[in-house]
Amino acid sequence: MTLEALGVSGVAVRLPEQMNDLSGLIIPGGESTAIGKLMRTYGFYDAIRQQHGAGMAVWGTCAGAILMAREVLDALPDQEELGLMDLAVRRNAYGRQVDSFEADVEVRGVEGGPFTGVFIRAPWIESVGDGVDVLASHDGHIVAAQEGDLMATTFHPELTGDPRVHRYFLDSVIGA
């Protein structure tokens, strides 16, 4: 819905072959272990890596950020990462569902003042590699980062009605 409001047609990707002609993919929030199991069942891990290697930009929000990381510090035993971004993340870092919150976040490259970050059982980014740009922090923890045509946010921009982070993805990540 947010992409369409920005003049971009979005596709609900349910099978790996639907990614063949995409310039960007958004891996949504949700439960990272459940999403990971579905990705394994339907063959998304190799397909996403392959499509990214062929030039498709990727943005992971919340659980999507966990899946994109090279390392999940508190991963469950069978949890697989895509390993696309040079990040180490911590799952549910802010606590349980009842600890979810909203906070103003200054996102570098996103004009117009602070962005309302919606943090739902959110991870945070514990560390980044040399080639990763930190885009935002909250309370001393990294909550948004970019590495070339890859982006991770540990909050949910899609829940705010504010399209600025999506616009950043379109202009600065897909356009990278």
N, CA, C and O atoms as a DFTB+ gen file, in Angstrom:
704 C
 N C O
     1  1       0.827      -1.181       0.000
     2  2       0.000       0.000       0.000
     3  2       0.881       1.259       0.000
     4  3       0.616       2.191      -0.758
     5  1       1.915       1.295       0.834
     6  2       2.797       2.470       0.880
     7  2       3.528       2.646      -0.435
     8  3       3.686       3.770      -0.910
     9  1       3.976       1.555      -1.029
    10  2       4.681       1.648      -2.310
    11  2       3.773       2.220      -3.389
    12  3       4.195       3.073      -4.170
    13  1       2.538       1.758      -3.436
    14  2       1.598       2.268      -4.431
    15  2       1.359       3.752      -4.247
    16  3       1.230       4.483      -5.230
    17  1       1.298       4.217      -2.992
    18  2       1.119       5.643      -2.719
    19  2       2.314       6.461      -3.231
    20  3       2.189       7.657      -3.491
    21  1       3.466       5.805      -3.370
    22  2       4.661       6.455      -3.899
    23  2       4.798       6.273      -5.409
    24  3       5.798       6.683      -5.999
    25  1       3.790       5.656      -6.035
    26  2       3.791       5.482      -7.485
    27  2       4.531       4.250      -7.972
    28  3       4.902       4.168      -9.143
    29  1       4.749       3.289      -7.078
    30  2       5.466       2.066      -7.437
    31  2       4.513       0.888      -7.289
    32  3       3.806       0.787      -6.287
    33  1       4.485       0.001      -8.271
    34  2       3.631      -1.174      -8.147
    35  2       4.365      -2.247      -7.354
    36  3       5.501      -2.606      -7.662
    37  1       3.697      -2.743      -6.341
    38  2       4.249      -3.788      -5.500
    39  2       3.668      -5.141      -5.883
    40  3       2.572      -5.230      -6.436
    41  1       4.418      -6.186      -5.581
    42  2       3.991      -7.560      -5.852
    43  2       4.098      -8.333      -4.543
    44  3       5.137      -8.285      -3.883
    45  1       3.049      -9.039      -4.162
    46  2       3.116      -9.922      -3.001
    47  2       3.836     -11.198      -3.448
    48  3       3.270     -12.014      -4.174
    49  1       5.065     -11.360      -3.017
    50  2       5.884     -12.500      -3.446
    51  2       5.571     -13.701      -2.569
    52  3       5.792     -13.682      -1.358
    53  1       5.049     -14.750      -3.205
    54  2       4.703     -15.977      -2.477
    55  2       5.557     -17.165      -2.910
    56  3       5.637     -18.176      -2.212
    57  1       6.193     -17.024      -4.074
    58  2       7.054     -18.081      -4.608
    59  2       8.336     -17.455      -5.139
    60  3       8.296     -16.335      -5.648
    61  1       9.469     -18.138      -5.037
    62  2      10.748     -17.562      -5.452
    63  2      10.779     -17.037      -6.881
    64  3      11.407     -16.012      -7.145
    65  1      10.115     -17.718      -7.803
    66  2      10.160     -17.281      -9.199
    67  2       9.489     -15.925      -9.425
    68  3       9.697     -15.306     -10.469
    69  1       8.694     -15.457      -8.473
    70  2       8.062     -14.145      -8.593
    71  2       9.066     -13.004      -8.397
    72  3       8.731     -11.842      -8.630
    73  1      10.283     -13.321      -7.973
    74  2      11.305     -12.289      -7.762
    75  2      12.135     -12.017      -9.005
    76  3      12.940     -11.086      -9.003
    77  1      11.968     -12.791     -10.058
    78  2      12.856     -12.715     -11.211
    79  2      13.005     -11.325     -11.807
    80  3      14.101     -10.974     -12.245
    81  1      11.966     -10.534     -11.840
    82  2      12.040      -9.222     -12.491
    83  2      11.931      -8.056     -11.515
    84  3      11.647      -6.930     -11.923
    85  1      12.156      -8.318     -10.222
    86  2      12.022      -7.245      -9.231
    87  2      13.324      -6.478      -9.082
    88  3      14.409      -7.057      -9.147
    89  1      13.210      -5.162      -8.879
    90  2      14.405      -4.376      -8.588
    91  2      14.638      -4.286      -7.089
    92  3      15.738      -3.947      -6.652
    93  1      13.608      -4.588      -6.292
    94  2      13.758      -4.569      -4.848
    95  2      12.795      -5.520      -4.169
    96  3      11.698      -5.778      -4.665
    97  1      13.220      -6.038      -3.027
    98  2      12.401      -6.943      -2.229
    99  2      12.382      -6.429      -0.801
   100  3      13.422      -6.060      -0.257
   101  1      11.202      -6.404      -0.191
   102  2      11.076      -6.062       1.221
   103  2      10.699      -7.335       1.967
   104  3       9.644      -7.922       1.722
   105  1      11.569      -7.755       2.877
   106  2      11.274      -8.905       3.735
   107  2      10.613      -8.327       4.979
   108  3      11.243      -7.561       5.708
   109  1       9.358      -8.677       5.235
   110  2       8.594      -8.000       6.282
   111  2       8.930      -8.479       7.686
   112  3       9.697      -9.418       7.900
   113  1       8.309      -7.777       8.631
   114  2       8.380      -8.201      10.020
   115  2       7.447      -9.381      10.246
   116  3       6.737      -9.818       9.340
   117  1       7.465      -9.869      11.435
   118  2       6.692     -11.045      11.821
   119  2       7.529     -11.843      12.791
   120  3       8.248     -11.268      13.608
   121  1       7.450     -13.128      12.719
   122  2       8.230     -13.992      13.604
   123  2       9.349     -14.612      12.776
   124  3       9.077     -15.389      11.861
   125  1      10.584     -14.287      13.076
   126  2      11.709     -14.666      12.221
   127  2      11.867     -16.178      12.059
   128  3      12.234     -16.640      10.979
   129  1      11.598     -16.957      13.108
   130  2      11.755     -18.408      12.964
   131  2      10.663     -18.985      12.061
   132  3      10.931     -19.885      11.265
   133  1       9.440     -18.476      12.178
   134  2       8.354     -18.955      11.318
   135  2       8.599     -18.546       9.866
   136  3       8.418     -19.355       8.956
   137  1       9.015     -17.283       9.643
   138  2       9.315     -16.841       8.284
   139  2      10.455     -17.675       7.718
   140  3      10.408     -18.090       6.560
   141  1      11.481     -17.921       8.531
   142  2      12.618     -18.722       8.090
   143  2      12.223     -20.128       7.681
   144  3      12.718     -20.641       6.678
   145  1      11.345     -20.754       8.436
   146  2      10.890     -22.104       8.084
   147  2      10.149     -22.104       6.753
   148  3      10.344     -22.998       5.929
   149  1       9.301     -21.103       6.544
   150  2       8.590     -20.999       5.264
   151  2       9.564     -20.716       4.119
   152  3       9.415     -21.259       3.024
   153  1      10.559     -19.867       4.375
   154  2      11.561     -19.578       3.347
   155  2      12.323     -20.848       2.966
   156  3      12.602     -21.076       1.789
   157  1      12.657     -21.666       3.950
   158  2      13.361     -22.928       3.676
   159  2      12.455     -23.877       2.883
   160  3      12.894     -24.476       1.901
   161  1      11.200     -24.013       3.303
   162  2      10.260     -24.920       2.643
   163  2      10.065     -24.564       1.172
   164  3      10.004     -25.448       0.318
   165  1       9.966     -23.257       0.876
   166  2       9.676     -22.819      -0.490
   167  2      10.917     -22.444      -1.300
   168  3      10.792     -22.006      -2.444
   169  1      12.099     -22.606      -0.736
   170  2      13.328     -22.377      -1.483
   171  2      13.725     -20.915      -1.641
   172  3      14.354     -20.546      -2.633
   173  1      13.364     -20.085      -0.674
   174  2      13.668     -18.661      -0.782
   175  2      15.113     -18.299      -0.443
   176  3      15.632     -17.322      -0.982
   177  1      15.770     -19.045       0.422
   178  2      17.125     -18.650       0.829
   179  2      18.054     -18.519      -0.376
   180  3      18.646     -17.461      -0.591
   181  1      18.181     -19.574      -1.150
   182  2      19.064     -19.518      -2.319
   183  2      18.539     -18.547      -3.367
   184  3      19.319     -17.849      -4.014
   185  1      17.219     -18.498      -3.538
   186  2      16.636     -17.602      -4.553
   187  2      16.899     -16.137      -4.221
   188  3      17.224     -15.354      -5.114
   189  1      16.764     -15.753      -2.952
   190  2      17.022     -14.362      -2.570
   191  2      18.498     -14.042      -2.749
   192  3      18.845     -12.989      -3.283
   193  1      19.366     -14.942      -2.306
   194  2      20.806     -14.709      -2.484
   195  2      21.152     -14.562      -3.968
   196  3      21.929     -13.689      -4.353
   197  1      20.568     -15.422      -4.783
   198  2      20.838     -15.387      -6.224
   199  2      20.319     -14.085      -6.848
   200  3      21.025     -13.440      -7.623
   201  1      19.089     -13.703      -6.508
   202  2      18.509     -12.488      -7.073
   203  2      19.264     -11.247      -6.594
   204  3      19.459     -10.302      -7.359
   205  1      19.684     -11.250      -5.339
   206  2      20.477     -10.120      -4.860
   207  2      21.801     -10.057      -5.627
   208  3      22.245      -8.974      -6.008
   209  1      22.420     -11.194      -5.851
   210  2      23.654     -11.231      -6.628
   211  2      23.475     -10.717      -8.047
   212  3      24.421     -10.230      -8.667
   213  1      22.245     -10.831      -8.560
   214  2      21.938     -10.352      -9.908
   215  2      21.469      -8.890      -9.910
   216  3      21.110      -8.354     -10.958
   217  1      21.473      -8.244      -8.726
   218  2      21.161      -6.818      -8.690
   219  2      19.902      -6.399      -7.964
   220  3      19.592      -5.208      -7.938
   221  1      19.162      -7.325      -7.372
   222  2      17.948      -6.956      -6.648
   223  2      18.311      -6.402      -5.272
   224  3      19.013      -7.061      -4.505
   225  1      17.837      -5.199      -4.955
   226  2      18.028      -4.618      -3.623
   227  2      17.120      -5.336      -2.632
   228  3      16.074      -5.861      -3.014
   229  1      17.515      -5.359      -1.364
   230  2      16.720      -6.038      -0.337
   231  2      16.668      -5.170       0.913
   232  3      17.674      -4.612       1.350
   233  1      15.455      -5.072       1.478
   234  2      15.224      -4.361       2.735
   235  2      14.524      -5.321       3.676
   236  3      13.498      -5.903       3.325
   237  1      15.064      -5.486       4.850
   238  2      14.434      -6.301       5.886
   239  2      13.951      -5.429       7.019
   240  3      14.727      -4.653       7.576
   241  1      12.667      -5.544       7.375
   242  2      12.121      -4.806       8.512
   243  2      11.884      -5.781       9.655
   244  3      11.243      -6.814       9.465
   245  1      12.388      -5.468      10.822
   246  2      12.216      -6.237      12.054
   247  2      12.666      -7.691      11.848
   248  3      13.870      -7.946      11.817
   249  1      11.762      -8.631      11.710
   250  2      12.165     -10.026      11.475
   251  2      12.963     -10.146      10.182
   252  3      13.877     -10.965      10.091
   253  1      12.627      -9.341       9.189
   254  2      13.383      -9.337       7.940
   255  2      14.826      -8.929       8.161
   256  3      15.729      -9.458       7.512
   257  1      15.055      -7.983       9.080
   258  2      16.421      -7.570       9.415
   259  2      17.182      -8.720      10.069
   260  3      18.371      -8.907       9.807
   261  1      16.511      -9.478      10.906
   262  2      17.135     -10.645      11.545
   263  2      17.562     -11.640      10.472
   264  3      18.679     -12.156      10.505
   265  1      16.674     -11.904       9.527
   266  2      16.973     -12.884       8.478
   267  2      18.108     -12.425       7.566
   268  3      18.842     -13.261       7.039
   269  1      18.268     -11.125       7.370
   270  2      19.311     -10.608       6.473
   271  2      20.704     -10.645       7.079
   272  3      21.694     -10.613       6.348
   273  1      20.797     -10.712       8.393
   274  2      22.072     -10.581       9.099
   275  2      23.025     -11.743       8.825
   276  3      22.604     -12.849       8.485
   277  1      24.322     -11.462       8.981
   278  2      25.333     -12.521       8.900
   279  2      25.357     -13.325      10.185
   280  3      25.767     -14.486      10.190
   281  1      24.906     -12.693      11.307
   282  2      24.941     -13.379      12.594
   283  2      23.754     -12.961      13.445
   284  3      23.461     -11.773      13.584
   285  1      23.071     -13.954      14.016
   286  2      22.012     -13.706      14.989
   287  2      22.548     -14.210      16.319
   288  3      22.754     -15.411      16.497
   289  1      22.773     -13.300      17.246
   290  2      23.490     -13.623      18.476
   291  2      22.746     -14.597      19.377
   292  3      23.368     -15.347      20.129
   293  1      21.441     -14.593      19.309
   294  2      20.649     -15.492      20.148
   295  2      19.720     -16.349      19.277
   296  3      18.554     -16.561      19.610
   297  1      20.253     -16.826      18.179
   298  2      19.466     -17.620      17.226
   299  2      19.030     -18.937      17.864
   300  3      19.717     -19.496      18.719
   301  1      17.887     -19.406      17.430
   302  2      17.448     -20.743      17.823
   303  2      18.301     -21.763      17.063
   304  3      18.872     -21.425      16.026
   305  1      18.401     -22.983      17.547
   306  2      19.323     -23.963      16.959
   307  2      19.172     -24.193      15.452
   308  3      20.177     -24.385      14.768
   309  1      17.959     -24.178      14.923
   310  2      17.775     -24.469      13.493
   311  2      17.523     -23.210      12.665
   312  3      17.127     -23.305      11.504
   313  1      17.750     -22.027      13.255
   314  2      17.493     -20.777      12.551
   315  2      18.612     -20.506      11.552
   316  3      19.793     -20.532      11.898
   317  1      18.221     -20.247      10.307
   318  2      19.170     -19.948       9.240
   319  2      19.080     -18.464       8.897
   320  3      17.988     -17.898       8.851
   321  1      20.230     -17.837       8.655
   322  2      20.265     -16.453       8.222
   323  2      20.566     -16.423       6.732
   324  3      21.178     -17.349       6.198
   325  1      20.139     -15.368       6.066
   326  2      20.528     -15.158       4.675
   327  2      21.998     -14.759       4.583
   328  3      22.670     -15.067       3.599
   329  1      22.488     -14.082       5.599
   330  2      23.878     -13.662       5.616
   331  2      24.200     -12.603       4.575
   332  3      25.351     -12.488       4.153
   333  1      23.210     -11.829       4.151
   334  2      23.429     -10.812       3.125
   335  2      24.146      -9.582       3.651
   336  3      25.007      -9.023       2.973
   337  1      23.792      -9.155       4.864
   338  2      24.348      -7.915       5.427
   339  2      25.331      -8.227       6.528
   340  3      25.155      -9.175       7.294
   341  1      26.369      -7.414       6.596
   342  2      27.405      -7.592       7.608
   343  2      26.940      -6.971       8.931
   344  3      27.452      -5.944       9.377
   345  1      25.947      -7.636       9.540
   346  2      25.341      -7.205      10.795
   347  2      25.325      -8.363      11.777
   348  3      25.257      -9.528      11.387
   349  1      25.388      -8.025      13.046
   350  2      25.068      -8.985      14.109
   351  2      23.845      -8.408      14.817
   352  3      23.873      -7.261      15.265
   353  1      22.779      -9.189      14.920
   354  2      21.533      -8.711      15.532
   355  2      21.175      -9.547      16.750
   356  3      21.602     -10.692      16.901
   357  1      20.383      -8.939      17.604
   358  2      19.863      -9.621      18.795
   359  2      18.342      -9.623      18.702
   360  3      17.713      -8.567      18.648
   361  1      17.760     -10.818      18.685
   362  2      16.303     -10.973      18.588
   363  2      15.618     -10.469      19.862
   364  3      16.179     -10.557      20.954
   365  1      14.407      -9.943      19.711
   366  2      13.580      -9.515      20.852
   367  2      14.388      -8.718      21.873
   368  3      14.198      -8.877      23.078
   369  1      15.274      -7.873      21.397
   370  2      16.225      -7.192      22.272
   371  2      15.557      -6.255      23.275
   372  3      16.060      -6.066      24.383
   373  1      14.442      -5.680      22.893
   374  2      13.760      -4.744      23.793
   375  2      12.798      -5.440      24.743
   376  3      12.221      -4.795      25.619
   377  1      12.619      -6.729      24.587
   378  2      11.741      -7.466      25.486
   379  2      10.605      -8.152      24.754
   380  3      10.640      -8.346      23.539
   381  1       9.605      -8.509      25.526
   382  2       8.469      -9.269      25.027
   383  2       7.446      -8.366      24.338
   384  3       7.647      -7.156      24.236
   385  1       6.359      -8.957      23.872
   386  2       5.298      -8.225      23.168
   387  2       4.803      -7.034      23.988
   388  3       4.579      -5.957      23.436
   389  1       4.632      -7.213      25.284
   390  2       4.117      -6.126      26.129
   391  2       5.109      -4.979      26.251
   392  3       4.733      -3.899      26.708
   393  1       6.356      -5.177      25.860
   394  2       7.374      -4.134      25.914
   395  2       7.489      -3.362      24.602
   396  3       8.374      -2.519      24.456
   397  1       6.601      -3.643      23.647
   398  2       6.613      -2.939      22.364
   399  2       6.324      -1.461      22.603
   400  3       5.658      -1.100      23.573
   401  1       6.841      -0.593      21.693
   402  2       6.714       0.843      21.904
   403  2       6.912       1.596      20.591
   404  3       7.328       1.029      19.581
   405  1       6.602       2.880      20.640
   406  2       6.889       3.800      19.549
   407  2       7.866       4.844      20.063
   408  3       7.807       5.250      21.224
   409  1       8.774       5.278      19.174
   410  2       9.745       6.306      19.558
   411  2      10.156       7.103      18.331
   412  3      10.207       6.570      17.223
   413  1      10.448       8.376      18.533
   414  2      10.972       9.194      17.450
   415  2      12.400       8.783      17.157
   416  3      13.219       8.639      18.065
   417  1      12.691       8.594      15.865
   418  2      14.003       8.151      15.423
   419  2      14.466       9.091      14.312
   420  3      13.734       9.331      13.352
   421  1      15.661       9.613      14.444
   422  2      16.274      10.414      13.381
   423  2      16.953       9.442      12.419
   424  3      17.917       8.772      12.792
   425  1      16.460       9.361      11.195
   426  2      17.013       8.458      10.196
   427  2      17.835       9.281       9.214
   428  3      17.297      10.129       8.502
   429  1      19.144       9.028       9.180
   430  2      20.032       9.770       8.285
   431  2      19.584       9.583       6.842
   432  3      19.363       8.456       6.399
   433  1      19.449      10.681       6.112
   434  2      19.012      10.629       4.722
   435  2      17.516      10.767       4.547
   436  3      17.034      10.888       3.421
   437  1      16.768      10.751       5.649
   438  2      15.315      10.911       5.600
   439  2      15.000      12.300       6.147
   440  3      15.132      12.560       7.343
   441  1      14.585      13.177       5.253
   442  2      14.314      14.561       5.632
   443  2      12.935      14.702       6.257
   444  3      12.089      13.813       6.151
   445  1      12.727      15.846       6.915
   446  2      11.404      16.149       7.461
   447  2      11.281      15.914       8.951
   448  3      10.169      15.879       9.477
   449  1      12.396      15.752       9.643
   450  2      12.342      15.559      11.086
   451  2      12.293      14.104      11.478
   452  3      12.415      13.218      10.632
   453  1      12.111      13.853      12.778
   454  2      12.122      12.469      13.274
   455  2      11.023      11.619      12.642
   456  3       9.959      12.116      12.271
   457  1      11.311      10.335      12.533
   458  2      10.377       9.337      12.023
   459  2       9.875       8.549      13.230
   460  3      10.654       8.228      14.128
   461  1       8.596       8.240      13.258
   462  2       8.058       7.438      14.355
   463  2       8.393       5.972      14.109
   464  3       7.870       5.349      13.185
   465  1       9.261       5.437      14.941
   466  2       9.611       4.023      14.844
   467  2       8.653       3.198      15.683
   468  3       8.443       3.488      16.861
   469  1       8.072       2.174      15.081
   470  2       7.183       1.256      15.785
   471  2       7.994      -0.010      16.048
   472  3       8.345      -0.735      15.118
   473  1       8.289      -0.268      17.316
   474  2       9.145      -1.385      17.726
   475  2       8.277      -2.455      18.383
   476  3       7.795      -2.269      19.501
   477  1       8.078      -3.583      17.683
   478  2       7.228      -4.666      18.180
   479  2       8.106      -5.904      18.372
   480  3       8.551      -6.517      17.401
   481  1       8.351      -6.265      19.645
   482  2       9.269      -7.381      19.946
   483  2      10.526      -7.235      19.088
   484  3      11.015      -8.204      18.507
   485  1      11.021      -6.039      19.022
   486  2      12.028      -5.663      18.043
   487  2      13.428      -6.151      18.399
   488  3      13.805      -6.242      19.567
   489  1      14.186      -6.463      17.339
   490  2      15.616      -6.707      17.530
   491  2      16.341      -5.365      17.570
   492  3      15.742      -4.321      17.314
   493  1      17.622      -5.400      17.891
   494  2      18.485      -4.274      17.600
   495  2      19.732      -4.814      16.944
   496  3      20.034      -6.004      17.032
   497  1      20.446      -3.938      16.292
   498  2      21.673      -4.328      15.606
   499  2      22.812      -4.107      16.591
   500  3      23.104      -2.979      16.989
   501  1      23.441      -5.200      16.971
   502  2      24.496      -5.168      17.985
   503  2      25.806      -4.613      17.417
   504  3      26.515      -3.867      18.092
   505  1      26.119      -4.983      16.175
   506  2      27.343      -4.486      15.552
   507  2      27.198      -4.548      14.038
   508  3      26.385      -5.298      13.500
   509  1      28.023      -3.724      13.359
   510  2      28.025      -3.684      11.898
   511  2      29.459      -3.815      11.400
   512  3      30.408      -3.461      12.101
   513  1      29.602      -4.323      10.194
   514  2      30.912      -4.435       9.560
   515  2      31.363      -3.101       8.995
   516  3      30.616      -2.122       9.011
   517  1      32.588      -3.071       8.498
   518  2      33.202      -1.837       8.000
   519  2      32.429      -1.175       6.867
   520  3      32.411       0.054       6.786
   521  1      31.794      -1.941       5.996
   522  2      31.104      -1.370       4.844
   523  2      29.665      -0.994       5.093
   524  3      28.947      -0.659       4.151
   525  1      29.220      -1.041       6.344
   526  2      27.818      -0.779       6.676
   527  2      27.686       0.621       7.264
   528  3      28.425       0.994       8.175
   529  1      26.740       1.390       6.736
   530  2      26.446       2.723       7.243
   531  2      25.301       2.647       8.242
   532  3      24.244       2.093       7.942
   533  1      25.512       3.199       9.419
   534  2      24.447       3.272      10.415
   535  2      23.546       4.443      10.037
   536  3      24.006       5.578       9.909
   537  1      22.260       4.156       9.860
   538  2      21.288       5.190       9.489
   539  2      20.545       5.754      10.687
   540  3      20.124       6.910      10.662
   541  1      20.376       4.951      11.746
   542  2      19.629       5.422      12.910
   543  2      19.969       4.587      14.135
   544  3      20.287       3.400      14.052
   545  1      19.888       5.266      15.275
   546  2      20.053       4.599      16.569
   547  2      18.929       5.059      17.482
   548  3      18.361       6.137      17.305
   549  1      18.626       4.227      18.452
   550  2      17.655       4.584      19.485
   551  2      18.174       4.056      20.811
   552  3      18.505       2.878      20.944
   553  1      18.238       4.936      21.774
   554  2      18.642       4.553      23.131
   555  2      19.986       3.811      23.138
   556  3      20.186       2.865      23.900
   557  1      20.900       4.265      22.270
   558  2      22.235       3.683      22.228
   559  2      22.385       2.430      21.391
   560  3      23.459       1.829      21.373
   561  1      21.335       2.022      20.698
   562  2      21.378       0.804      19.886
   563  2      21.070       1.143      18.427
   564  3      20.220       1.987      18.143
   565  1      21.761       0.484      17.518
   566  2      21.540       0.693      16.084
   567  2      20.205       0.079      15.700
   568  3      19.921      -1.070      16.037
   569  1      19.376       0.858      14.985
   570  2      18.051       0.376      14.590
   571  2      17.812       0.470      13.083
   572  3      16.769       0.036      12.595
   573  1      18.770       1.034      12.341
   574  2      18.667       1.071      10.878
   575  2      20.069       1.160      10.300
   576  3      20.927       1.875      10.819
   577  1      20.291       0.419       9.209
   578  2      21.601       0.395       8.579
   579  2      21.453       0.108       7.092
   580  3      20.452      -0.446       6.637
   581  1      22.481       0.503       6.352
   582  2      22.514       0.267       4.910
   583  2      23.901      -0.205       4.514
   584  3      24.914       0.307       4.992
   585  1      23.922      -1.186       3.637
   586  2      25.163      -1.681       3.050
   587  2      24.932      -1.784       1.546
   588  3      24.454      -2.806       1.055
   589  1      25.272      -0.721       0.815
   590  2      25.037      -0.704      -0.629
   591  2      23.563      -0.815      -0.939
   592  3      22.777       0.055      -0.564
   593  1      23.179      -1.889      -1.630
   594  2      21.776      -2.080      -2.001
   595  2      21.023      -2.977      -1.017
   596  3      20.067      -3.662      -1.382
   597  1      21.476      -2.955       0.231
   598  2      20.826      -3.690       1.310
   599  2      20.478      -2.716       2.435
   600  3      21.264      -1.824       2.752
   601  1      19.303      -2.888       3.034
   602  2      18.895      -2.040       4.151
   603  2      18.195      -2.890       5.194
   604  3      17.479      -3.835       4.862
   605  1      18.408      -2.548       6.457
   606  2      17.731      -3.225       7.566
   607  2      17.198      -2.171       8.527
   608  3      17.905      -1.232       8.893
   609  1      15.947      -2.338       8.929
   610  2      15.366      -1.519       9.989
   611  2      14.773      -2.468      11.018
   612  3      14.139      -3.463      10.666
   613  1      14.983      -2.154      12.293
   614  2      14.459      -3.040      13.330
   615  2      13.068      -2.605      13.792
   616  3      12.469      -3.228      14.669
   617  1      12.575      -1.544      13.197
   618  2      11.224      -1.058      13.477
   619  2      10.373      -1.258      12.223
   620  3      10.870      -1.711      11.191
   621  1       9.095      -0.919      12.323
   622  2       8.108      -1.164      11.260
   623  2       7.653       0.138      10.603
   624  3       6.654       0.710      11.037
   625  1       8.347       0.628       9.573
   626  2       7.906       1.860       8.898
   627  2       6.539       1.724       8.238
   628  3       5.830       2.718       8.079
   629  1       6.167       0.526       7.857
   630  2       4.904       0.319       7.142
   631  2       3.677       0.559       8.016
   632  3       2.568       0.682       7.497
   633  1       3.858       0.626       9.329
   634  2       2.719       0.787      10.236
   635  2       2.421       2.241      10.594
   636  3       1.508       2.512      11.374
   637  1       3.181       3.172      10.032
   638  2       3.051       4.566      10.450
   639  2       2.208       5.429       9.520
   640  3       1.685       6.457       9.950
   641  1       2.064       5.041       8.264
   642  2       1.410       5.909       7.288
   643  2       2.355       6.978       6.753
   644  3       1.959       7.789       5.916
   645  1       3.580       6.988       7.219
   646  2       4.602       7.944       6.788
   647  2       5.498       7.230       5.773
   648  3       6.195       6.282       6.136
   649  1       5.495       7.665       4.512
   650  2       6.218       6.933       3.466
   651  2       7.709       7.279       3.326
   652  3       8.359       6.795       2.400
   653  1       8.259       8.103       4.221
   654  2       9.618       8.603       4.008
   655  2      10.699       7.527       4.004
   656  3      11.639       7.632       3.217
   657  1      10.611       6.511       4.836
   658  2      11.632       5.457       4.835
   659  2      11.481       4.591       3.582
   660  3      12.476       4.136       3.018
   661  1      10.259       4.368       3.153
   662  2      10.044       3.652       1.890
   663  2      10.634       4.451       0.724
   664  3      11.266       3.879      -0.164
   665  1      10.430       5.761       0.726
   666  2      10.996       6.617      -0.317
   667  2      12.520       6.525      -0.294
   668  3      13.155       6.480      -1.348
   669  1      13.105       6.498       0.899
   670  2      14.559       6.342       1.012
   671  2      15.002       5.023       0.381
   672  3      15.992       4.990      -0.349
   673  1      14.282       3.943       0.653
   674  2      14.618       2.644       0.068
   675  2      14.585       2.726      -1.464
   676  3      15.495       2.249      -2.142
   677  1      13.534       3.331      -1.989
   678  2      13.407       3.435      -3.446
   679  2      14.540       4.277      -4.051
   680  3      15.148       3.881      -5.046
   681  1      14.812       5.418      -3.455
   682  2      15.776       6.361      -4.030
   683  2      17.227       6.024      -3.722
   684  3      18.081       6.099      -4.605
   685  1      17.514       5.653      -2.480
   686  2      18.894       5.524      -2.041
   687  2      19.402       4.094      -1.933
   688  3      20.613       3.878      -1.888
   689  1      18.515       3.125      -1.890
   690  2      18.952       1.730      -1.770
   691  2      18.792       1.028      -3.121
   692  3      19.754       0.470      -3.648
   693  1      17.592       1.055      -3.675
   694  2      17.415       0.489      -5.014
   695  2      18.247       1.296      -6.007
   696  3      18.821       0.742      -6.944
   697  1      18.305       2.593      -5.796
   698  2      19.092       3.451      -6.677
   699  2      20.584       3.409      -6.433
   700  3      21.344       4.063      -7.148
   701  1      21.028       2.640      -5.423
   702  2      22.470       2.598      -5.072
   703  2      23.303       1.932      -6.135
   704  3      24.520       1.822      -5.987
